[in-house]
Amino acid sequence: MTSSQSKTKKFPCPGCGASLEFDPNAAQLSCPYCGREEIIPQSPDQVQERSYDEYFNANRTKLAALSSTAVEVACSDCGANITFEPPDVAGDCPFCAAHIVAQPKLADPTLAPEGVLPFSVGRKEARVQVKQWIASRWFAPNALKQLAQQEKLEGIYLPFWTYDCHTASTYRGERGTHYYVTETYTDTDDQGRSVTKTRQVQRTRWHPASGMVRRFFDDVLVAATTLIASNRLDALGPWKDASALQPYNPSFLAGFKAQRYQIPLKEGFEIAKGKMESTIYSDVRRDIGGDEQRVHHVATTYSAITFKHILMPIWMSSYRYHNKQYQVTINGCTGEVQGDRPYSVCKIALAVLAGLIVAGIIIFFIAAS
């Protein structure tokens, strides 16, 4: 039995026997029926980095279910694998709003998370944030506002990878240094006569440049889900700092769902490389110096790579409107809202018509004056 499995347990309420749920506002377990609260013991352990090379070369995987009681169900519409704790039920898919009819099964083992960022925004606060977001959408159809008020928010933990590594990048390029020359040109004065004038013109002198830059990257964050666009997840940030990350404990998942990672570790590191690239190129340009830089080639080696598998909290509301699917996501730590919404053609047409009428009135009074 792995250390992760040995920590798993059920969460019955000592007062009434119902299942306890994690309360984001109190940061502890709470009974939704009798109100009893139970403190989650603080782990003396720290969230550990794991060796990337060791994982692949020695295959020392740490596979475990998220908890001994967790069950998993697959959405037949979008393919999401969703894990949750009984007595919670699958209900509708939080990613596509399809009703899940498949029978849950015991959750399959997966690469166990090292850490979890617990919810700190509760359901009530998340609902307020969504309503404010919808109210600020001027051209959202009224039917959407009525629909969204009835939608059930789902709290779900999304899988992420973080990567640390040292990089060494050799480069070839050119350093550009500005200088100025005096240029003579012909112009026409106010009387229409041709006159000769001079001006300073910038030129650039280029010289070959090569060298190496080094950098340490810490906690490059990569979403391991494909069911929410990466730019949407980036816009939900920033998340809380690393100090808020807790060693994984299934107690934090009580009353919430979790998604199995879809992007494997190796593919995630390729995405992380892309995120590091812009910083590396900035370092190269700085190292080349001069007034301008041309970068012809950069070759980067990555060493001392470590990673963490972590779970991050979001509230989601997925809905369908006129046979189209839309998502609204709320950062479970900060309350930041990002989402899709349809546009009301009637409202846009009325706004354009009103604008034309106002413009016509203004033009009429200008012409009459």
Protein Blocks (a to p, Z undefined) as FASTA:
>chain_A
ZZklmmgccdddfknopacdddfklopacdfklopacdddddfbdcddddfklmmmnopa
cdddfbfkbccdddfklopacddddfbdfkjafklopacfbdcdddddddddfbdcddfb
dfklmmmmmmmmmmmmmklcfklmmmmmmpccdddddddddddddddddddddddddddd
ddddddddfkopacddddddddddddddddddddddehiacdfbfkbcfklmmmmmccdd
fklpccddfklmgopacdddfbdfklmmmmmmmmmmmmmmmmmmmmngpjbdcdfbdcdd
dehiacdddddddddddddeehiacdddddfknopacddddddfklmmmmmmmmmmmmmm
mmmmmmmZZ
